[in-house]
Amino acid sequence: MNSKLPDSAPRSPIIPVQLRLDDKFRFRCHKGIACFNKCCENIDIMLTPYDIVRLKHRLGVTSREFIDLYTVDFQMDGHGTPGLKLRTKENSTACINLTPEGCGVYEDRPAACRYYALGLVSMRKKDAPRDEDSYFIVREEHCLGHLEPVVQTVCDYRKEQGVDLYDEINHEWRQIILKKRSSGPTVGRPSERSFELFFLASYDPDGFREFVASPGFGEVFDLDPSFKQGLMADEVQLLRFGFRLLRQVLFGEKSIPLKPGAAQMRIARYQQRMAQLSTGRAEDLADAQDKIYETLGD
């Protein structure tokens, strides 16, 4: 049964009805429709970690190059948790990947694009162990897809658009964000170094791979060699490991074993770095990684 949401703001494109996976709605988008590409001409698309993996491979760039060329920074909450949005064309609100023929990265388009004209809301009730998903319809004035004679369930539409895979991979990351928001003052504002780790693990898989492969990381965390080798070869597995690490650093949920004496090694490395900086040595990538490394397990 559908349930009403609070009244929407005036002229909001959101239809104030919650949908579950088995609920049906009417919508179809295709190249022959008169409004084709209109939704791509005025975008505000937040990117998820798996979006970055798919798009960087599609475009043939590193994750750092993708971040620099195809995204803009924004803050996801009042604490300044870093997020990324898809960049628009210069002096335009149109998606940077929009072409006259349509989406230039369609097979690897972000999750938000795959969902349209649905929206996803994840909420966690007080003391609930997991979040609950519900869906809503986005009906913009320009969109004629709602007039098409195609009716399907939310579940079928998600499978058709391939967004179920994106949601499955990004699920733990979404839970981290929800837990941080719902915990509020209990968690508090993370340190700047924790934010650096959040950005690295969420959006820069190439940089995060280097970080995990670094000698400093190996001195602290007791990873099975075959497991670590798998992380180096599989970016989805690397993402999931990054989410575990974020839970450990942000919430103290220790699922990654530490080596004996790791705390003492962190202190020694910190003292060594301070001595090197006092001589005027410029910070390089390894030093930047050490800044994050010093906070791990705190």
Rosetta silent file (secondary structure, phi, psi, omega in degrees, C-alpha in Angstrom):
SEQUENCE: MNSKLPDSAPRSPIIPVQLRLDDKFRFRCHKGIACFNKCCENIDIMLTPYDIVRLKHRLGVTSREFIDLYTVDFQMDGHGTPGLKLRTKENSTACINLTPEGCGVYEDRPAACRYYALGLVSMRKKDAPRDEDSYFIVREEHCLGHLEPVVQTVCDYRKEQGVDLYDEINHEWRQIILKKRSSGPTVGRPSERSFELFFLASYDPDGFREFVASPGFGEVFDLDPSFKQGLMADEVQLLRFGFRLLRQVLFGEKSIPLKPGAAQMRIARYQQRMAQLSTGRAEDLADAQDKIYETLGD
SCORE:     score description
SCORE:     0.000 S_00000001
   1 L     0.000  136.274  177.674    0.000    0.000    0.000 S_00000001
   2 L   -77.254  148.934  178.287    1.278    3.478   -0.849 S_00000001
   3 L  -128.650  143.188 -177.192    1.606    6.062    1.920 S_00000001
   4 E   -73.934  138.332  170.913    1.549    9.821    1.656 S_00000001
   5 L   -91.089  167.868  174.304    4.656   11.854    2.310 S_00000001
   6 L   -56.873  151.409 -178.401    4.517   15.383    3.774 S_00000001
   7 L   -52.846  136.416  178.938    3.236   17.981    1.314 S_00000001
   8 L   -76.685  161.641  174.885    5.876   18.964   -1.217 S_00000001
   9 L   -64.909  155.038 -179.797    7.046   22.508   -1.709 S_00000001
  10 L   -54.001  135.619  175.690    5.078   24.483   -4.312 S_00000001
  11 L    65.719   18.050  177.488    5.798   23.434   -7.899 S_00000001
  12 L   -69.029  139.732  177.535    8.023   20.581   -6.757 S_00000001
  13 L   -77.594   -5.453 -177.344    8.474   17.878   -9.429 S_00000001
  14 E   -82.871  124.672  175.569    8.331   15.200   -6.712 S_00000001
  15 E   -80.820  121.210 -170.578    5.055   13.287   -6.505 S_00000001
  16 E   -78.632   58.462  177.463    4.384   12.925   -2.740 S_00000001
  17 E  -135.857  126.798  176.551    3.699    9.195   -2.719 S_00000001
  18 E   -76.575  138.026  176.140    6.044    6.532   -1.389 S_00000001
  19 E  -118.672  145.159  172.143    6.571    3.518   -3.624 S_00000001
  20 L  -106.911  176.387 -173.118    7.897    0.101   -2.727 S_00000001
  21 L   -59.534  -33.263 -176.670    9.594   -2.378   -5.053 S_00000001
  22 L   -89.195   -5.139  177.897    6.326   -4.083   -6.073 S_00000001
  23 L   -73.947  149.909 -177.376    4.431   -0.827   -6.730 S_00000001
  24 E  -106.676  151.958  174.294    3.808    0.132  -10.360 S_00000001
  25 E  -147.274  162.563 -175.466    4.265    3.420  -12.180 S_00000001
  26 E  -105.968  121.009  178.879    3.912    4.658  -15.746 S_00000001
  27 L  -175.187  144.119  170.725    7.026    5.858  -17.580 S_00000001
  28 L  -159.028  133.987  174.687    9.237    5.224  -20.603 S_00000001
  29 L  -117.234  138.776  178.913   12.093    7.211  -22.153 S_00000001
  30 L  -157.313  165.626 -174.029   13.406    6.579  -25.668 S_00000001
  31 L   -63.878  -25.906 -177.121   15.160    8.398  -28.507 S_00000001
  32 L   -81.584   -4.678 -177.181   11.967    8.986  -30.431 S_00000001
  33 L   -79.040  145.244 -172.854   10.288   11.001  -27.687 S_00000001
  34 L   -64.092  -28.067 -177.383   10.021   14.772  -28.241 S_00000001
  35 L   -92.391   11.978 -175.221   11.667   15.683  -24.921 S_00000001
  36 L   -53.792  130.311 -179.727   14.696   13.459  -25.482 S_00000001
  37 L    82.277   -9.582 -177.253   17.825   14.900  -23.754 S_00000001
  38 H   -60.014  -40.349 -178.437   15.857   17.651  -21.960 S_00000001
  39 H   -66.884  -20.399  179.902   16.589   16.154  -18.532 S_00000001
  40 H   -87.747   -5.078 -177.621   20.318   16.209  -19.369 S_00000001
  41 H   -90.446   -4.897  178.695   20.286   19.940  -20.134 S_00000001
  42 L  -149.604   86.983 -169.143   19.811   20.984  -16.502 S_00000001
  43 L  -109.912  156.767  171.160   21.558   18.577  -14.140 S_00000001
  44 L  -150.943   79.852 -167.638   22.452   18.315  -10.465 S_00000001
  45 L  -111.467  113.271  173.615   23.912   14.819  -10.187 S_00000001
  46 E   -79.975  135.064 -177.605   25.690   13.566   -7.084 S_00000001
  47 L   -96.384  145.734  176.858   28.206   10.842   -7.864 S_00000001
  48 L  -106.521  167.206 -179.956   28.678    7.619   -5.918 S_00000001
  49 H   -56.340  -43.145 -178.527   31.885    5.558   -5.618 S_00000001
  50 H   -70.508  -27.423  172.391   30.819    2.988   -8.209 S_00000001
  51 H   -56.472  -44.842 -177.231   29.904    5.816  -10.604 S_00000001
  52 H   -61.948  -45.511 -179.082   33.546    6.920  -10.478 S_00000001
  53 H   -59.443  -48.076 -177.412   34.843    3.425  -11.234 S_00000001
  54 H   -66.477  -43.682 -174.041   32.558    2.961  -14.246 S_00000001
  55 H   -72.791  -37.109 -179.487   33.051    6.433  -15.693 S_00000001
  56 H   -65.759  -37.108  176.270   36.828    6.621  -15.375 S_00000001
  57 H   -69.720  -39.881  179.179   37.174    3.351  -17.287 S_00000001
  58 H   -59.953  -41.550 -175.550   34.655    4.487  -19.881 S_00000001
  59 H   -89.588   -6.836  177.157   36.572    7.722  -20.464 S_00000001
  60 L    69.132   39.146 -179.183   40.012    6.132  -20.290 S_00000001
  61 L  -128.704  165.255  172.857   41.363    8.351  -17.506 S_00000001
  62 L   -75.203  165.438  178.903   42.683    7.871  -13.986 S_00000001
  63 H   -64.302  -35.207  178.503   40.370    8.548  -11.084 S_00000001
  64 H   -67.289  -40.714  176.811   42.323   11.720  -10.259 S_00000001
  65 H   -64.402  -40.330  178.448   41.999   12.944  -13.856 S_00000001
  66 H   -61.832  -45.448  178.968   38.287   12.162  -13.787 S_00000001
  67 H   -58.220  -45.791 -176.490   37.836   14.137  -10.568 S_00000001
  68 H   -68.962  -36.905 -171.705   39.721   17.129  -11.985 S_00000001
  69 H   -95.681  -27.267 -168.514   38.058   17.155  -15.415 S_00000001
  70 H  -122.357    4.051 -176.781   34.527   15.861  -14.863 S_00000001
  71 E  -133.995  164.767  170.649   33.439   16.762  -11.323 S_00000001
  72 E  -130.288  147.058 -179.157   32.871   19.655   -8.933 S_00000001
  73 E   -79.205  150.999  167.832   33.199   19.529   -5.144 S_00000001
  74 E  -154.546  165.718  179.364   30.349   20.083   -2.701 S_00000001
  75 E  -102.853  127.849 -175.394   29.702   19.462    0.989 S_00000001
  76 L   -80.643  -16.862 -179.701   27.181   16.759    1.832 S_00000001
  77 L  -156.116 -178.901 -177.432   26.399   18.033    5.334 S_00000001
  78 L   -67.607  -18.360  177.373   27.083   20.743    7.883 S_00000001
  79 L   -82.229  -11.112  179.825   30.312   19.048    8.969 S_00000001
  80 L    90.288   22.241  177.216   31.729   19.414    5.470 S_00000001
  81 L   -56.776  124.060 -172.126   31.717   15.757    4.424 S_00000001
  82 E   -73.000  137.259  174.831   33.157   15.902    0.898 S_00000001
  83 E  -133.015  168.122  177.689   31.025   14.978   -2.079 S_00000001
  84 E  -128.808  139.827  172.020   31.338   15.164   -5.851 S_00000001
  85 E  -118.851  154.385  178.464   28.831   16.215   -8.488 S_00000001
  86 E   -69.167  133.163 -178.290   29.040   15.710  -12.218 S_00000001
  87 L   -70.858  150.837  173.536   30.406   18.775  -13.963 S_00000001
  88 E  -101.067  167.608  176.303   28.314   20.704  -16.503 S_00000001
  89 L   -65.592  154.858 -176.625   29.492   22.191  -19.780 S_00000001
  90 L   -59.140  131.467 -179.953   31.165   25.586  -19.552 S_00000001
  91 L    56.931   36.017 -177.431   28.641   28.418  -19.036 S_00000001
  92 L  -151.209  161.032  173.146   25.810   25.900  -19.179 S_00000001
  93 L  -100.260    3.580 -178.174   23.678   23.664  -16.957 S_00000001
  94 L   -77.966  147.521  178.932   23.924   20.784  -19.471 S_00000001
  95 E   -59.786  140.476 -179.748   25.776   17.594  -18.561 S_00000001
  96 L   -63.222  -21.594 -178.472   29.383   17.503  -19.688 S_00000001
  97 L   -97.161    6.732 -178.436   28.706   14.111  -21.323 S_00000001
  98 E   -78.692  131.790  176.316   25.697   15.248  -23.363 S_00000001
  99 E  -122.683  166.748  177.288   26.046   14.950  -27.144 S_00000001
 100 L   -58.434  -25.488 -179.950   23.558   15.695  -29.970 S_00000001
 101 L   -88.611   -5.893 -178.307   22.909   11.941  -30.157 S_00000001
 102 E   124.445 -155.411 -177.381   22.264   11.651  -26.424 S_00000001
 103 E   -69.233  126.867 -178.748   24.363   10.544  -23.483 S_00000001
 104 L   -78.417   -9.123 -179.904   27.969    9.980  -24.487 S_00000001
 105 L  -129.186   33.944 -167.232   28.555    7.507  -21.631 S_00000001
 106 H   -53.150  -45.562 -177.303   25.136    5.870  -21.592 S_00000001
 107 H   -64.316  -20.689 -178.214   26.251    2.292  -20.838 S_00000001
 108 H  -122.352   25.508 -178.083   28.210    3.599  -17.827 S_00000001
 109 L   -63.503  154.371 -178.367   25.955    6.497  -16.795 S_00000001
 110 L   -62.547  163.914  179.888   25.679    7.342  -13.070 S_00000001
 111 H   -60.532  -39.683 -178.516   23.114    5.759  -10.764 S_00000001
 112 H   -61.136  -36.650  178.455   21.129    9.019  -10.521 S_00000001
 113 H   -69.980  -37.784 -179.667   20.664    9.024  -14.311 S_00000001
 114 H   -66.150  -33.331 -178.376   19.584    5.390  -14.300 S_00000001
 115 H   -71.767  -31.948 -173.065   16.927    6.096  -11.669 S_00000001
 116 L   -54.412  132.361    9.086   15.217    8.933  -13.551 S_00000001
 117 L   -99.922   40.585  170.507   12.229    9.458  -13.378 S_00000001
 118 E  -108.351  157.149  170.518   12.346    7.757  -10.004 S_00000001
 119 E  -124.352  154.191 -179.581   14.026    9.003   -6.851 S_00000001
 120 E  -115.480  134.046  174.124   15.418    6.972   -3.973 S_00000001
 121 E  -123.554  126.241  175.537   15.095    7.826   -0.282 S_00000001
 122 E  -113.240  126.777  179.946   16.995    5.867    2.369 S_00000001
 123 E  -133.465  146.758  176.024   16.019    6.389    6.001 S_00000001
 124 L  -120.437  120.296  178.005   17.031    4.730    9.220 S_00000001
 125 L   -71.947  156.349 -178.738   14.594    4.691   12.117 S_00000001
 126 L   -56.375  129.539  178.683   15.925    5.272   15.601 S_00000001
 127 L    70.267    5.648  177.353   17.762    2.206   16.931 S_00000001
 128 L   -79.370  139.373 -177.145   17.168    0.341   13.641 S_00000001
 129 L   -73.869  -24.869 -176.921   20.190   -1.706   12.475 S_00000001
 130 L  -136.716  161.677  178.156   19.678   -0.957    8.769 S_00000001
 131 L   -83.427  160.884  176.933   18.188    1.700    6.562 S_00000001
 132 E  -118.110  134.552 -179.230   14.927    1.302    4.650 S_00000001
 133 E   -97.311  141.325  168.939   14.549    2.284    1.006 S_00000001
 134 E  -141.969  165.817 -171.710   11.511    3.857   -0.587 S_00000001
 135 E  -129.998  158.611  177.252   10.974    5.460   -3.969 S_00000001
 136 E  -145.791  160.833 -178.728    9.099    8.404   -5.437 S_00000001
 137 E   -94.306  136.369  173.892    8.237    9.719   -8.885 S_00000001
 138 E  -105.448  113.686 -177.084    9.913   12.824  -10.327 S_00000001
 139 L  -117.818   93.965  178.564    7.535   14.495  -12.801 S_00000001
 140 L   -87.085  151.059 -172.871    9.150   17.502  -14.479 S_00000001
 141 L   -59.536  -34.600 -175.378    7.098   19.705  -16.795 S_00000001
 142 L   -77.592  -17.598 -168.858    9.226   19.002  -19.856 S_00000001
 143 L   -82.182  120.571  178.430    9.136   15.203  -19.456 S_00000001
 144 L   -97.207   -1.360 -178.260    6.716   13.353  -21.755 S_00000001
 145 H   -63.973  -23.867 -179.914    7.827    9.908  -20.614 S_00000001
 146 H   -73.809  -11.942  178.872    5.013    9.826  -18.059 S_00000001
 147 H   -94.627   -6.760  179.848    2.494    9.807  -20.932 S_00000001
 148 L   -69.642  144.393 -176.103    3.956    6.707  -22.562 S_00000001
 149 L   -82.611   51.094  179.777    1.731    3.588  -22.350 S_00000001
 150 L  -125.120  122.841  179.547    4.278    1.528  -20.391 S_00000001
 151 E  -120.885  130.165  178.239    3.599    0.434  -16.801 S_00000001
 152 E  -145.849  163.945  175.507    6.125   -1.496  -14.732 S_00000001
 153 E   -77.600  160.057  175.275    7.035   -2.176  -11.131 S_00000001
 154 H   -59.130  -41.287  179.971    9.814   -0.243   -9.435 S_00000001
 155 H   -59.757  -47.107 -179.301   11.726   -3.525   -9.138 S_00000001
 156 H   -65.417  -38.920 -179.683   11.489   -4.257  -12.874 S_00000001
 157 H   -65.333  -41.309  179.335   12.465   -0.705  -13.791 S_00000001
 158 H   -61.740  -42.190  178.626   15.549   -0.838  -11.567 S_00000001
 159 H   -65.981  -43.276  179.977   16.674   -4.076  -13.220 S_00000001
 160 H   -59.303  -38.935 -177.821   15.990   -2.718  -16.695 S_00000001
 161 H   -86.257   -6.918  179.351   18.118    0.359  -15.991 S_00000001
 162 L    75.004   13.311 -176.836   20.908   -1.625  -14.311 S_00000001
 163 H   -80.766  -15.737  178.515   20.713    0.475  -11.156 S_00000001
 164 H   -63.896  -36.158  176.234   20.256   -2.554   -8.901 S_00000001
 165 H   -65.138  -44.278  178.912   23.954   -3.407   -9.378 S_00000001
 166 H   -59.699  -44.851 -178.774   24.971    0.157   -8.510 S_00000001
 167 H   -64.956  -38.454 -179.078   22.833    0.104   -5.373 S_00000001
 168 H   -64.637  -41.928 -178.894   24.239   -3.249   -4.264 S_00000001
 169 H   -73.370  -38.003 -176.749   27.856   -2.042   -4.561 S_00000001
 170 H   -84.757   -2.798 -170.314   27.188    1.400   -3.057 S_00000001
 171 H   -57.528  -48.592 -177.761   24.992    0.129   -0.215 S_00000001
 172 H   -63.312  -35.298  178.166   27.634    0.122    2.529 S_00000001
 173 H   -65.546  -42.611  177.002   28.772    3.608    1.506 S_00000001
 174 H   -63.028  -37.049  178.598   25.222    4.934    1.758 S_00000001
 175 H   -65.323  -35.824  177.598   24.925    3.342    5.201 S_00000001
 176 H   -61.553  -45.939  179.899   28.068    5.160    6.335 S_00000001
 177 H   -64.302  -43.060  179.325   26.572    8.495    5.299 S_00000001
 178 H   -64.404  -40.996 -179.489   23.223    7.664    6.925 S_00000001
 179 H   -65.374  -40.459  178.761   24.872    6.549   10.154 S_00000001
 180 H   -62.913  -43.140 -179.793   26.929    9.716   10.346 S_00000001
 181 H   -67.508  -43.278 -175.789   23.828   11.864    9.800 S_00000001
 182 H   -74.339  -28.001  179.786   21.618    9.920   12.219 S_00000001
 183 H   -75.400  -30.646  176.114   24.292    9.750   14.934 S_00000001
 184 H    55.544 -127.255 -176.693   24.765   13.522   14.888 S_00000001
 185 H   -60.798  -21.931  179.480   26.656   14.809   17.947 S_00000001
 186 H   -60.028  -40.944  177.966   27.411   11.228   19.043 S_00000001
 187 L   -85.927  -40.473 -179.600   29.897   10.931   16.195 S_00000001
 188 L    76.955 -176.344  179.789   30.743   14.632   15.992 S_00000001
 189 L   -79.093  121.729  176.771   32.742   16.334   13.300 S_00000001
 190 L   -63.649  157.948  177.206   35.405   14.009   11.864 S_00000001
 191 L   -69.419  162.192  178.012   38.978   15.278   11.691 S_00000001
 192 H   -60.053  -35.547  179.725   40.308   16.761    8.467 S_00000001
 193 H   -69.372  -33.181  174.232   42.445   13.662    8.020 S_00000001
 194 H   -65.614  -37.745  175.320   39.368   11.477    8.340 S_00000001
 195 H   -63.420  -38.223  177.815   37.768   13.577    5.601 S_00000001
 196 H   -62.104  -43.389  178.396   40.868   13.002    3.471 S_00000001
 197 H   -65.658  -40.721  178.158   40.510    9.266    3.955 S_00000001
 198 H   -58.106  -46.266  179.816   36.772    9.457    3.190 S_00000001
 199 H   -63.383  -45.117 -177.482   37.512   11.239   -0.102 S_00000001
 200 H   -61.858  -48.342 -176.759   40.319    8.834   -0.998 S_00000001
 201 H   -72.688  -27.982 -175.988   38.308    5.662   -0.297 S_00000001
 202 H   -86.601  -40.406 -165.767   35.099    6.999   -1.867 S_00000001
 203 H  -122.987  -12.693 -175.186   36.223    8.802   -5.010 S_00000001
 204 L  -125.131   72.005 -175.893   39.862    8.067   -5.854 S_00000001
 205 H   -60.849  -32.855  177.869   40.251    4.287   -6.288 S_00000001
 206 H   -66.148  -44.480  177.290   43.625    4.640   -7.996 S_00000001
 207 H   -66.506  -37.721  179.814   44.976    6.724   -5.108 S_00000001
 208 H   -67.445  -36.133  176.785   43.378    4.421   -2.538 S_00000001
 209 H   -61.735  -44.067  177.735   45.016    1.395   -4.189 S_00000001
 210 H   -61.689  -39.851 -179.975   48.409    3.098   -3.852 S_00000001
 211 H   -62.275  -47.394 -179.776   47.616    3.898   -0.231 S_00000001
 212 H   -65.885  -32.656 -179.621   46.722    0.272    0.612 S_00000001
 213 H   -80.176  -10.123 -174.727   49.852   -0.951   -1.214 S_00000001
 214 L   -68.985  150.737  178.452   52.121    1.481    0.655 S_00000001
 215 H   -58.273  -38.274 -179.206   54.640    0.182    3.225 S_00000001
 216 H   -60.677  -41.346  178.860   53.072    2.333    5.950 S_00000001
 217 H   -64.946  -42.181 -179.839   49.674    0.704    5.503 S_00000001
 218 H   -65.172  -25.589  178.203   51.249   -2.740    5.589 S_00000001
 219 H   -73.060  -24.085 -175.542   52.973   -1.925    8.866 S_00000001
 220 H   -97.145  -45.696 -171.046   49.638   -1.208   10.527 S_00000001
 221 E  -103.803  136.607 -176.236   47.089   -3.631    9.055 S_00000001
 222 L   -96.152   83.307 -178.096   47.419   -7.407    9.089 S_00000001
 223 L  -100.334  138.265  173.758   46.015   -8.384    5.686 S_00000001
 224 L   -62.024  133.007 -176.766   46.293  -11.842    4.179 S_00000001
 225 H   -54.793  -40.645 -179.537   48.631  -11.574    1.142 S_00000001
 226 H   -68.645  -36.251  176.172   46.143  -13.232   -1.228 S_00000001
 227 H   -64.294  -44.305  179.588   43.351  -10.929   -0.011 S_00000001
 228 H   -63.877  -38.541  176.782   45.564   -7.888   -0.536 S_00000001
 229 H   -62.081  -38.805  177.007   46.477   -9.102   -4.016 S_00000001
 230 H   -63.212  -37.667  177.467   42.762   -9.364   -4.787 S_00000001
 231 H   -61.708  -39.061 -178.213   42.282   -5.736   -3.693 S_00000001
 232 H   -67.970  -25.307 -173.972   44.961   -4.608   -6.112 S_00000001
 233 H  -100.655  -19.206 -172.310   43.242   -6.388   -9.029 S_00000001
 234 L  -125.808  110.452 -175.096   39.529   -5.811   -8.344 S_00000001
 235 H   -71.205  -28.819  176.752   38.233   -2.260   -7.924 S_00000001
 236 H   -68.465  -43.751  176.251   34.824   -3.341   -6.629 S_00000001
 237 H   -62.441  -37.577  178.232   36.515   -5.419   -3.934 S_00000001
 238 H   -65.101  -41.036  176.201   38.772   -2.426   -3.228 S_00000001
 239 H   -58.583  -48.344 -177.064   35.712   -0.165   -2.832 S_00000001
 240 H   -63.988  -37.028  175.684   34.125   -2.547   -0.352 S_00000001
 241 H   -64.953  -39.377  177.311   37.349   -2.766    1.626 S_00000001
 242 H   -60.465  -38.129  178.209   37.463    1.039    1.674 S_00000001
 243 H   -66.050  -38.160  175.730   33.974    1.138    3.171 S_00000001
 244 H   -62.388  -43.026 -179.998   35.107   -1.260    5.914 S_00000001
 245 H   -63.783  -39.768  178.069   38.085    0.959    6.630 S_00000001
 246 H   -63.501  -41.117  177.001   35.866    4.039    6.841 S_00000001
 247 H   -61.788  -37.070 -179.224   33.602    2.304    9.354 S_00000001
 248 H   -68.732  -42.223 -177.307   36.664    1.413   11.393 S_00000001
 249 H   -76.363  -43.231 -174.271   38.074    4.938   11.355 S_00000001
 250 H   -81.007  -37.137 -171.412   34.816    6.899   11.715 S_00000001
 251 H  -120.486   -0.366  179.937   32.818    4.638   14.039 S_00000001
 252 L    73.272   18.571  179.458   35.351    2.302   15.665 S_00000001
 253 L   -84.402   89.049 -170.113   33.827   -0.800   13.998 S_00000001
 254 L   -81.421  102.375  176.743   37.024   -2.830   13.889 S_00000001
 255 L  -116.447   -6.598  179.525   36.801   -5.494   11.202 S_00000001
 256 L  -111.138  115.356 -173.830   40.341   -5.090    9.806 S_00000001
 257 L   -67.579  142.450  176.493   42.970   -6.588   12.110 S_00000001
 258 E   -96.756  149.683  175.140   45.919   -4.489   13.250 S_00000001
 259 L   -76.770  149.897  176.804   49.446   -5.813   13.566 S_00000001
 260 L   -57.651  136.075  178.239   50.950   -6.014   17.058 S_00000001
 261 L    79.095   12.111 -177.091   52.698   -2.779   17.984 S_00000001
 262 H   -62.141  -38.877 -178.971   50.937   -0.780   15.276 S_00000001
 263 H   -62.100  -43.438  179.631   50.219    2.139   17.620 S_00000001
 264 H   -64.130  -37.447  178.085   53.875    2.456   18.575 S_00000001
 265 H   -65.537  -36.210  178.602   54.883    2.393   14.913 S_00000001
 266 H   -63.394  -42.086 -179.940   52.421    5.214   14.171 S_00000001
 267 H   -63.976  -44.004  179.927   53.977    7.358   16.881 S_00000001
 268 H   -62.812  -41.790  179.790   57.489    6.672   15.610 S_00000001
 269 H   -65.518  -39.441  178.125   56.500    7.490   12.032 S_00000001
 270 H   -61.068  -45.126 -179.991   54.843   10.713   13.174 S_00000001
 271 H   -63.989  -40.071  178.021   57.989   11.768   15.044 S_00000001
 272 H   -63.282  -42.592 -179.531   60.133   10.943   12.038 S_00000001
 273 H   -64.333  -40.488  178.768   57.893   12.964    9.736 S_00000001
 274 H   -62.734  -38.942  178.484   58.024   15.966   12.061 S_00000001
 275 H   -65.915  -39.196  179.359   61.821   15.804   12.102 S_00000001
 276 H   -67.590  -39.687  179.649   61.939   15.663    8.299 S_00000001
 277 H   -66.651  -31.748 -178.627   59.549   18.593    7.953 S_00000001
 278 H   -67.093  -19.925  178.189   61.649   20.665   10.314 S_00000001
 279 L   -90.588    1.508  176.530   64.526   20.439    7.825 S_00000001
 280 L    89.771   13.549  179.710   62.316   21.888    5.093 S_00000001
 281 L   -67.211  133.494  179.038   61.669   18.698    3.120 S_00000001
 282 L   -70.485  143.791  178.063   58.725   19.125    0.746 S_00000001
 283 L   -75.969  131.223  176.571   55.765   16.825    1.353 S_00000001
 284 L  -112.444 -171.073 -176.284   55.306   14.192   -1.338 S_00000001
 285 H   -60.092  -42.627 -178.620   52.603   11.586   -1.906 S_00000001
 286 H   -61.790  -38.426  179.486   53.974    9.212    0.697 S_00000001
 287 H   -66.856  -39.943  177.563   53.969   11.965    3.297 S_00000001
 288 H   -62.852  -37.564  177.270   50.368   12.862    2.462 S_00000001
 289 H   -65.988  -37.350  179.282   49.465    9.206    2.912 S_00000001
 290 H   -61.156  -35.458  178.872   51.215    9.198    6.293 S_00000001
 291 H   -57.680  -42.803  178.206   48.952   12.023    7.472 S_00000001
 292 H   -70.775  -42.410 -175.393   45.965    9.756    6.940 S_00000001
 293 H   -59.834  -34.153 -178.851   47.800    6.728    8.252 S_00000001
 294 L   -63.178  -25.694 -176.631   48.512    8.373   11.602 S_00000001
 295 L   -91.881   -9.618 -175.065   44.786    8.562   12.387 S_00000001
 296 L   -66.280  129.658  179.844   43.921    4.975   11.489 S_00000001
 297 L    84.813   -3.945  178.989   42.607    3.074   14.466 S_00000001
 298 L   -68.117    0.000    0.000   42.367    6.213   16.630 S_00000001
